[in-house]
């Protein structure tokens, strides 16, 4: 029982971090697409 009480907060914290990281990566992807679109319009 005691080991579960120690283990659960770590799982919750890691899922929180994973969500945060995925949101940051999505934001970077969106920014990269915007930059690529700007580059494409300049070339034309």
mmCIF file as Biopython writes it, N, C-alpha, C and O atoms, coordinates in Angstrom:
data_model
#
loop_
_atom_site.group_PDB
_atom_site.id
_atom_site.type_symbol
_atom_site.label_atom_id
_atom_site.label_alt_id
_atom_site.label_comp_id
_atom_site.label_asym_id
_atom_site.label_entity_id
_atom_site.label_seq_id
_atom_site.pdbx_PDB_ins_code
_atom_site.Cartn_x
_atom_site.Cartn_y
_atom_site.Cartn_z
_atom_site.occupancy
_atom_site.B_iso_or_equiv
_atom_site.auth_seq_id
_atom_site.auth_asym_id
_atom_site.pdbx_PDB_model_num
ATOM 1   N N  . UNK A ? 1  ? 0.832 -1.208 0.000   1.0 0.0 1  A 1 
ATOM 2   C CA . UNK A ? 1  ? 0.000 0.000  0.000   1.0 0.0 1  A 1 
ATOM 3   C C  . UNK A ? 1  ? 0.867 1.258  0.000   1.0 0.0 1  A 1 
ATOM 4   O O  . UNK A ? 1  ? 0.605 2.210  -0.735  1.0 0.0 1  A 1 
ATOM 5   N N  . UNK A ? 2  ? 1.896 1.243  0.831   1.0 0.0 2  A 1 
ATOM 6   C CA . UNK A ? 2  ? 2.757 2.422  0.932   1.0 0.0 2  A 1 
ATOM 7   C C  . UNK A ? 2  ? 3.468 2.707  -0.395  1.0 0.0 2  A 1 
ATOM 8   O O  . UNK A ? 2  ? 3.613 3.862  -0.794  1.0 0.0 2  A 1 
ATOM 9   N N  . UNK A ? 3  ? 3.903 1.649  -1.064  1.0 0.0 3  A 1 
ATOM 10  C CA . UNK A ? 3  ? 4.593 1.833  -2.353  1.0 0.0 3  A 1 
ATOM 11  C C  . UNK A ? 3  ? 3.648 2.438  -3.391  1.0 0.0 3  A 1 
ATOM 12  O O  . UNK A ? 3  ? 4.082 3.224  -4.234  1.0 0.0 3  A 1 
ATOM 13  N N  . UNK A ? 4  ? 2.379 2.086  -3.340  1.0 0.0 4  A 1 
ATOM 14  C CA . UNK A ? 4  ? 1.395 2.667  -4.269  1.0 0.0 4  A 1 
ATOM 15  C C  . UNK A ? 4  ? 1.249 4.161  -4.008  1.0 0.0 4  A 1 
ATOM 16  O O  . UNK A ? 4  ? 1.160 4.954  -4.945  1.0 0.0 4  A 1 
ATOM 17  N N  . UNK A ? 5  ? 1.225 4.544  -2.729  1.0 0.0 5  A 1 
ATOM 18  C CA . UNK A ? 5  ? 1.108 5.966  -2.383  1.0 0.0 5  A 1 
ATOM 19  C C  . UNK A ? 5  ? 2.305 6.763  -2.895  1.0 0.0 5  A 1 
ATOM 20  O O  . UNK A ? 5  ? 2.165 7.939  -3.231  1.0 0.0 5  A 1 
ATOM 21  N N  . UNK A ? 6  ? 3.466 6.143  -2.956  1.0 0.0 6  A 1 
ATOM 22  C CA . UNK A ? 6  ? 4.651 6.828  -3.494  1.0 0.0 6  A 1 
ATOM 23  C C  . UNK A ? 6  ? 4.606 6.847  -5.013  1.0 0.0 6  A 1 
ATOM 24  O O  . UNK A ? 6  ? 5.010 7.831  -5.632  1.0 0.0 6  A 1 
ATOM 25  N N  . UNK A ? 7  ? 4.120 5.775  -5.619  1.0 0.0 7  A 1 
ATOM 26  C CA . UNK A ? 7  ? 4.160 5.605  -7.068  1.0 0.0 7  A 1 
ATOM 27  C C  . UNK A ? 7  ? 3.149 6.492  -7.791  1.0 0.0 7  A 1 
ATOM 28  O O  . UNK A ? 7  ? 3.458 7.038  -8.850  1.0 0.0 7  A 1 
ATOM 29  N N  . UNK A ? 8  ? 1.949 6.642  -7.236  1.0 0.0 8  A 1 
ATOM 30  C CA . UNK A ? 8  ? 0.860 7.362  -7.911  1.0 0.0 8  A 1 
ATOM 31  C C  . UNK A ? 8  ? 1.214 8.826  -8.205  1.0 0.0 8  A 1 
ATOM 32  O O  . UNK A ? 8  ? 0.983 9.265  -9.332  1.0 0.0 8  A 1 
ATOM 33  N N  . UNK A ? 9  ? 1.756 9.603  -7.269  1.0 0.0 9  A 1 
ATOM 34  C CA . UNK A ? 9  ? 2.095 10.996 -7.601  1.0 0.0 9  A 1 
ATOM 35  C C  . UNK A ? 9  ? 3.094 11.111 -8.746  1.0 0.0 9  A 1 
ATOM 36  O O  . UNK A ? 9  ? 3.015 12.040 -9.550  1.0 0.0 9  A 1 
ATOM 37  N N  . UNK A ? 10 ? 4.040 10.166 -8.822  1.0 0.0 10 A 1 
ATOM 38  C CA . UNK A ? 10 ? 4.991 10.191 -9.935  1.0 0.0 10 A 1 
ATOM 39  C C  . UNK A ? 10 ? 4.280 9.992  -11.263 1.0 0.0 10 A 1 
ATOM 40  O O  . UNK A ? 10 ? 4.583 10.679 -12.239 1.0 0.0 10 A 1 
ATOM 41  N N  . UNK A ? 11 ? 3.341 9.063  -11.308 1.0 0.0 11 A 1 
ATOM 42  C CA . UNK A ? 11 ? 2.594 8.806  -12.542 1.0 0.0 11 A 1 
ATOM 43  C C  . UNK A ? 11 ? 1.806 10.037 -12.945 1.0 0.0 11 A 1 
ATOM 44  O O  . UNK A ? 11 ? 1.803 10.427 -14.113 1.0 0.0 11 A 1 
ATOM 45  N N  . UNK A ? 12 ? 1.136 10.652 -11.974 1.0 0.0 12 A 1 
ATOM 46  C CA . UNK A ? 12 ? 0.353 11.860 -12.254 1.0 0.0 12 A 1 
ATOM 47  C C  . UNK A ? 12 ? 1.260 12.974 -12.760 1.0 0.0 12 A 1 
ATOM 48  O O  . UNK A ? 12 ? 0.917 13.669 -13.717 1.0 0.0 12 A 1 
ATOM 49  N N  . UNK A ? 13 ? 2.418 13.148 -12.123 1.0 0.0 13 A 1 
ATOM 50  C CA . UNK A ? 13 ? 3.351 14.202 -12.517 1.0 0.0 13 A 1 
ATOM 51  C C  . UNK A ? 13 ? 3.904 13.956 -13.912 1.0 0.0 13 A 1 
ATOM 52  O O  . UNK A ? 13 ? 4.033 14.888 -14.705 1.0 0.0 13 A 1 
ATOM 53  N N  . UNK A ? 14 ? 4.231 12.701 -14.216 1.0 0.0 14 A 1 
ATOM 54  C CA . UNK A ? 14 ? 4.778 12.408 -15.546 1.0 0.0 14 A 1 
ATOM 55  C C  . UNK A ? 14 ? 3.728 12.587 -16.633 1.0 0.0 14 A 1 
ATOM 56  O O  . UNK A ? 14 ? 4.057 13.031 -17.732 1.0 0.0 14 A 1 
ATOM 57  N N  . UNK A ? 15 ? 2.472 12.252 -16.351 1.0 0.0 15 A 1 
ATOM 58  C CA . UNK A ? 15 ? 1.434 12.487 -17.358 1.0 0.0 15 A 1 
ATOM 59  C C  . UNK A ? 15 ? 1.244 13.990 -17.566 1.0 0.0 15 A 1 
ATOM 60  O O  . UNK A ? 15 ? 1.022 14.434 -18.693 1.0 0.0 15 A 1 
ATOM 61  N N  . UNK A ? 16 ? 1.330 14.771 -16.498 1.0 0.0 16 A 1 
ATOM 62  C CA . UNK A ? 16 ? 1.243 16.229 -16.613 1.0 0.0 16 A 1 
ATOM 63  C C  . UNK A ? 16 ? 2.375 16.758 -17.482 1.0 0.0 16 A 1 
ATOM 64  O O  . UNK A ? 16 ? 2.151 17.574 -18.376 1.0 0.0 16 A 1 
ATOM 65  N N  . UNK A ? 17 ? 3.599 16.287 -17.216 1.0 0.0 17 A 1 
ATOM 66  C CA . UNK A ? 17 ? 4.745 16.734 -18.008 1.0 0.0 17 A 1 
ATOM 67  C C  . UNK A ? 17 ? 4.592 16.319 -19.466 1.0 0.0 17 A 1 
ATOM 68  O O  . UNK A ? 17 ? 4.907 17.094 -20.369 1.0 0.0 17 A 1 
ATOM 69  N N  . UNK A ? 18 ? 4.112 15.102 -19.699 1.0 0.0 18 A 1 
ATOM 70  C CA . UNK A ? 18 ? 3.960 14.620 -21.077 1.0 0.0 18 A 1 
ATOM 71  C C  . UNK A ? 18 ? 2.963 15.490 -21.838 1.0 0.0 18 A 1 
ATOM 72  O O  . UNK A ? 18 ? 3.189 15.826 -23.001 1.0 0.0 18 A 1 
ATOM 73  N N  . UNK A ? 19 ? 1.864 15.854 -21.185 1.0 0.0 19 A 1 
ATOM 74  C CA . UNK A ? 19 ? 0.885 16.731 -21.844 1.0 0.0 19 A 1 
ATOM 75  C C  . UNK A ? 19 ? 1.492 18.089 -22.140 1.0 0.0 19 A 1 
ATOM 76  O O  . UNK A ? 19 ? 1.294 18.640 -23.222 1.0 0.0 19 A 1 
ATOM 77  N N  . UNK A ? 20 ? 2.233 18.631 -21.179 1.0 0.0 20 A 1 
ATOM 78  C CA . UNK A ? 20 ? 2.850 19.934 -21.365 1.0 0.0 20 A 1 
ATOM 79  C C  . UNK A ? 20 ? 3.827 19.909 -22.537 1.0 0.0 20 A 1 
ATOM 80  O O  . UNK A ? 20 ? 3.831 20.807 -23.379 1.0 0.0 20 A 1 
ATOM 81  N N  . UNK A ? 21 ? 4.649 18.871 -22.577 1.0 0.0 21 A 1 
ATOM 82  C CA . UNK A ? 21 ? 5.636 18.743 -23.649 1.0 0.0 21 A 1 
ATOM 83  C C  . UNK A ? 21 ? 4.943 18.590 -24.994 1.0 0.0 21 A 1 
ATOM 84  O O  . UNK A ? 21 ? 5.379 19.189 -25.976 1.0 0.0 21 A 1 
ATOM 85  N N  . UNK A ? 22 ? 3.876 17.804 -25.065 1.0 0.0 22 A 1 
ATOM 86  C CA . UNK A ? 22 ? 3.185 17.617 -26.343 1.0 0.0 22 A 1 
ATOM 87  C C  . UNK A ? 22 ? 2.554 18.927 -26.811 1.0 0.0 22 A 1 
ATOM 88  O O  . UNK A ? 22 ? 2.548 19.218 -28.007 1.0 0.0 22 A 1 
ATOM 89  N N  . UNK A ? 23 ? 2.022 19.723 -25.872 1.0 0.0 23 A 1 
ATOM 90  C CA . UNK A ? 23 ? 1.470 21.029 -26.254 1.0 0.0 23 A 1 
ATOM 91  C C  . UNK A ? 23 ? 2.565 21.939 -26.801 1.0 0.0 23 A 1 
ATOM 92  O O  . UNK A ? 23 ? 2.355 22.640 -27.791 1.0 0.0 23 A 1 
ATOM 93  N N  . UNK A ? 24 ? 3.735 21.931 -26.159 1.0 0.0 24 A 1 
ATOM 94  C CA . UNK A ? 24 ? 4.848 22.756 -26.619 1.0 0.0 24 A 1 
ATOM 95  C C  . UNK A ? 24 ? 5.281 22.307 -28.008 1.0 0.0 24 A 1 
ATOM 96  O O  . UNK A ? 24 ? 5.546 23.140 -28.876 1.0 0.0 24 A 1 
ATOM 97  N N  . UNK A ? 25 ? 5.355 20.986 -28.227 1.0 0.0 25 A 1 
ATOM 98  C CA . UNK A ? 25 ? 5.758 20.474 -29.541 1.0 0.0 25 A 1 
ATOM 99  C C  . UNK A ? 25 ? 4.738 20.854 -30.606 1.0 0.0 25 A 1 
ATOM 100 O O  . UNK A ? 25 ? 5.117 21.194 -31.727 1.0 0.0 25 A 1 
ATOM 101 N N  . UNK A ? 26 ? 3.451 20.801 -30.277 1.0 0.0 26 A 1 
ATOM 102 C CA . UNK A ? 26 ? 2.425 21.217 -31.235 1.0 0.0 26 A 1 
ATOM 103 C C  . UNK A ? 26 ? 2.598 22.686 -31.600 1.0 0.0 26 A 1 
ATOM 104 O O  . UNK A ? 26 ? 2.476 23.064 -32.765 1.0 0.0 26 A 1 
ATOM 105 N N  . UNK A ? 27 ? 2.884 23.511 -30.595 1.0 0.0 27 A 1 
ATOM 106 C CA . UNK A ? 27 ? 3.079 24.926 -30.831 1.0 0.0 27 A 1 
ATOM 107 C C  . UNK A ? 27 ? 4.275 25.160 -31.756 1.0 0.0 27 A 1 
ATOM 108 O O  . UNK A ? 27 ? 4.215 25.993 -32.660 1.0 0.0 27 A 1 
ATOM 109 N N  . UNK A ? 28 ? 5.365 24.415 -31.520 1.0 0.0 28 A 1 
ATOM 110 C CA . UNK A ? 28 ? 6.559 24.544 -32.361 1.0 0.0 28 A 1 
ATOM 111 C C  . UNK A ? 28 ? 6.238 24.108 -33.788 1.0 0.0 28 A 1 
ATOM 112 O O  . UNK A ? 28 ? 6.661 24.759 -34.744 1.0 0.0 28 A 1 
ATOM 113 N N  . UNK A ? 29 ? 5.490 23.008 -33.940 1.0 0.0 29 A 1 
ATOM 114 C CA . UNK A ? 29 ? 5.108 22.541 -35.276 1.0 0.0 29 A 1 
ATOM 115 C C  . UNK A ? 29 ? 4.303 23.605 -36.002 1.0 0.0 29 A 1 
ATOM 116 O O  . UNK A ? 29 ? 4.554 23.885 -37.174 1.0 0.0 29 A 1 
ATOM 117 N N  . UNK A ? 30 ? 3.333 24.202 -35.308 1.0 0.0 30 A 1 
ATOM 118 C CA . UNK A ? 30 ? 2.509 25.238 -35.928 1.0 0.0 30 A 1 
ATOM 119 C C  . UNK A ? 30 ? 3.367 26.420 -36.359 1.0 0.0 30 A 1 
ATOM 120 O O  . UNK A ? 30 ? 3.199 26.950 -37.458 1.0 0.0 30 A 1 
ATOM 121 N N  . UNK A ? 31 ? 4.293 26.835 -35.486 1.0 0.0 31 A 1 
ATOM 122 C CA . UNK A ? 31 ? 5.162 27.959 -35.795 1.0 0.0 31 A 1 
ATOM 123 C C  . UNK A ? 31 ? 6.027 27.630 -37.011 1.0 0.0 31 A 1 
ATOM 124 O O  . UNK A ? 31 ? 6.240 28.477 -37.878 1.0 0.0 31 A 1 
ATOM 125 N N  . UNK A ? 32 ? 6.525 26.384 -37.068 1.0 0.0 32 A 1 
ATOM 126 C CA . UNK A ? 32 ? 7.360 25.962 -38.188 1.0 0.0 32 A 1 
ATOM 127 C C  . UNK A ? 32 ? 6.563 25.995 -39.489 1.0 0.0 32 A 1 
ATOM 128 O O  . UNK A ? 32 ? 7.083 26.418 -40.522 1.0 0.0 32 A 1 
ATOM 129 N N  . UNK A ? 33 ? 5.297 25.548 -39.448 1.0 0.0 33 A 1 
ATOM 130 C CA . UNK A ? 33 ? 4.463 25.578 -40.643 1.0 0.0 33 A 1 
ATOM 131 C C  . UNK A ? 33 ? 4.244 27.010 -41.107 1.0 0.0 33 A 1 
ATOM 132 O O  . UNK A ? 33 ? 4.288 27.288 -42.306 1.0 0.0 33 A 1 
ATOM 133 N N  . UNK A ? 34 ? 4.010 27.915 -40.174 1.0 0.0 34 A 1 
ATOM 134 C CA . UNK A ? 34 ? 3.798 29.316 -40.528 1.0 0.0 34 A 1 
ATOM 135 C C  . UNK A ? 34 ? 5.050 29.878 -41.194 1.0 0.0 34 A 1 
ATOM 136 O O  . UNK A ? 34 ? 4.969 30.582 -42.201 1.0 0.0 34 A 1 
ATOM 137 N N  . UNK A ? 35 ? 6.213 29.558 -40.617 1.0 0.0 35 A 1 
ATOM 138 C CA . UNK A ? 35 ? 7.474 30.045 -41.189 1.0 0.0 35 A 1 
ATOM 139 C C  . UNK A ? 35 ? 7.673 29.473 -42.587 1.0 0.0 35 A 1 
ATOM 140 O O  . UNK A ? 35 ? 8.073 30.196 -43.499 1.0 0.0 35 A 1 
ATOM 141 N N  . UNK A ? 36 ? 7.394 28.170 -42.767 1.0 0.0 36 A 1 
ATOM 142 C CA . UNK A ? 36 ? 7.549 27.553 -44.084 1.0 0.0 36 A 1 
ATOM 143 C C  . UNK A ? 36 ? 6.591 28.170 -45.087 1.0 0.0 36 A 1 
ATOM 144 O O  . UNK A ? 36 ? 6.960 28.378 -46.243 1.0 0.0 36 A 1 
ATOM 145 N N  . UNK A ? 37 ? 5.365 28.467 -44.667 1.0 0.0 37 A 1 
ATOM 146 C CA . UNK A ? 37 ? 4.397 29.084 -45.568 1.0 0.0 37 A 1 
ATOM 147 C C  . UNK A ? 37 ? 4.864 30.469 -45.995 1.0 0.0 37 A 1 
ATOM 148 O O  . UNK A ? 37 ? 4.698 30.849 -47.154 1.0 0.0 37 A 1 
ATOM 149 N N  . UNK A ? 38 ? 5.449 31.229 -45.065 1.0 0.0 38 A 1 
ATOM 150 C CA . UNK A ? 38 ? 5.971 32.546 -45.404 1.0 0.0 38 A 1 
ATOM 151 C C  . UNK A ? 38 ? 7.115 32.419 -46.427 1.0 0.0 38 A 1 
ATOM 152 O O  . UNK A ? 38 ? 7.197 33.192 -47.382 1.0 0.0 38 A 1 
ATOM 153 N N  . UNK A ? 39 ? 7.982 31.440 -46.209 1.0 0.0 39 A 1 
ATOM 154 C CA . UNK A ? 39 ? 9.095 31.216 -47.140 1.0 0.0 39 A 1 
ATOM 155 C C  . UNK A ? 39 ? 8.582 30.859 -48.518 1.0 0.0 39 A 1 
ATOM 156 O O  . UNK A ? 39 ? 9.126 31.317 -49.522 1.0 0.0 39 A 1 
ATOM 157 N N  . UNK A ? 40 ? 7.524 30.033 -48.580 1.0 0.0 40 A 1 
ATOM 158 C CA . UNK A ? 40 ? 6.954 29.629 -49.862 1.0 0.0 40 A 1 
ATOM 159 C C  . UNK A ? 40 ? 6.385 30.837 -50.593 1.0 0.0 40 A 1 
ATOM 160 O O  . UNK A ? 40 ? 6.554 30.949 -51.808 1.0 0.0 40 A 1 
ATOM 161 N N  . UNK A ? 41 ? 5.724 31.730 -49.900 1.0 0.0 41 A 1 
ATOM 162 C CA . UNK A ? 41 ? 5.122 32.887 -50.562 1.0 0.0 41 A 1 
ATOM 163 C C  . UNK A ? 41 ? 6.199 33.856 -51.038 1.0 0.0 41 A 1 
ATOM 164 O O  . UNK A ? 41 ? 6.012 34.531 -52.051 1.0 0.0 41 A 1 
ATOM 165 N N  . UNK A ? 42 ? 7.309 33.937 -50.335 1.0 0.0 42 A 1 
ATOM 166 C CA . UNK A ? 42 ? 8.405 34.819 -50.767 1.0 0.0 42 A 1 
ATOM 167 C C  . UNK A ? 42 ? 9.066 34.316 -52.025 1.0 0.0 42 A 1 
ATOM 168 O O  . UNK A ? 42 ? 9.478 35.107 -52.873 1.0 0.0 42 A 1 
ATOM 169 N N  . UNK A ? 43 ? 9.172 32.990 -52.157 1.0 0.0 43 A 1 
ATOM 170 C CA . UNK A ? 43 ? 9.852 32.401 -53.314 1.0 0.0 43 A 1 
ATOM 171 C C  . UNK A ? 43 ? 9.047 32.646 -54.591 1.0 0.0 43 A 1 
ATOM 172 O O  . UNK A ? 43 ? 9.623 32.790 -55.669 1.0 0.0 43 A 1 
ATOM 173 N N  . UNK A ? 44 ? 7.726 32.693 -54.473 1.0 0.0 44 A 1 
ATOM 174 C CA . UNK A ? 44 ? 6.875 32.829 -55.656 1.0 0.0 44 A 1 
ATOM 175 C C  . UNK A ? 44 ? 6.817 34.217 -56.171 1.0 0.0 44 A 1 
ATOM 176 O O  . UNK A ? 44 ? 6.138 34.480 -57.163 1.0 0.0 44 A 1 
#
